[in-house]
């Protein structure tokens, strides 16, 4: 049974032009794009939260939490 499934998989790979290789996971180029996007997002968040917007946001959030706790 396992050999039959492997043969079917090989046939499908040849039909799609994969040469018998499975296409699982992400490639190196996708890792690079994901890493660059993550770094860009982290830089944007850092810039936002260390500026006036971040101080106001954290101050408002802290005040709301204290109000909820009744302090």
N, C-alpha and C positions, 0 to 999 in steps of 0.2 A: 504494500500500500504506500509506504513512504517513498519507494523508488518511483512509483507511478506519479506521485505528486511532484517529485523532483523533476521528472521528465516533462510534466506539464508546465512547471515553472520555467524550465530551460526553453521549452518551445515558445512560451509567451515572451520571454526575454529576447529571443532571437527575432520574433515578430516586431517587437518594439525597438529593436536596434540597441539593446543594452548589452549585448554580448555575454549574457549569462550572469551579469553582475546585478546584485540587488541595489535598489535606490532608496535606502533607508537613511534617516538622519539628515543633518544639514551639512552642506559642504563648507569648505574653508572660506569661500567668498561670503557665504551667508553669515558665518561667524564674524567676519570682519565688519560687515554691514550692521549686524546686531550690536557689536561692541561699540562702534562709532555712534550709533543711535543712542545707546545707553549712556555713553560718556557725554554726549550733547545734552541729553535730558538732565543728567546730574548737574552739569554746569549751569543750565538754565534755572533749575530749582535752587541751586546754591546762590546764584545771583539774585533771584527773587526773594529768598528768605533772609538774606543778609542785608537787604536794602530796607527802605521805609515800609514797603508792603509787607515784608516778613515780620517786622516788629509790630506793626498794627495788627496783623493776623494773629500772632501769638498772644499779644496783649488782650485782644477781644476774646480769643478762645479761653485764656486763663480766667478772665472775668466771668465768662459764662459758666465755667466749671465751678468757680467759687460761689456763684449765685445758686447753682443747682444744689450744692452741698450746704447752702445756708450759712456760709462763712462771711 
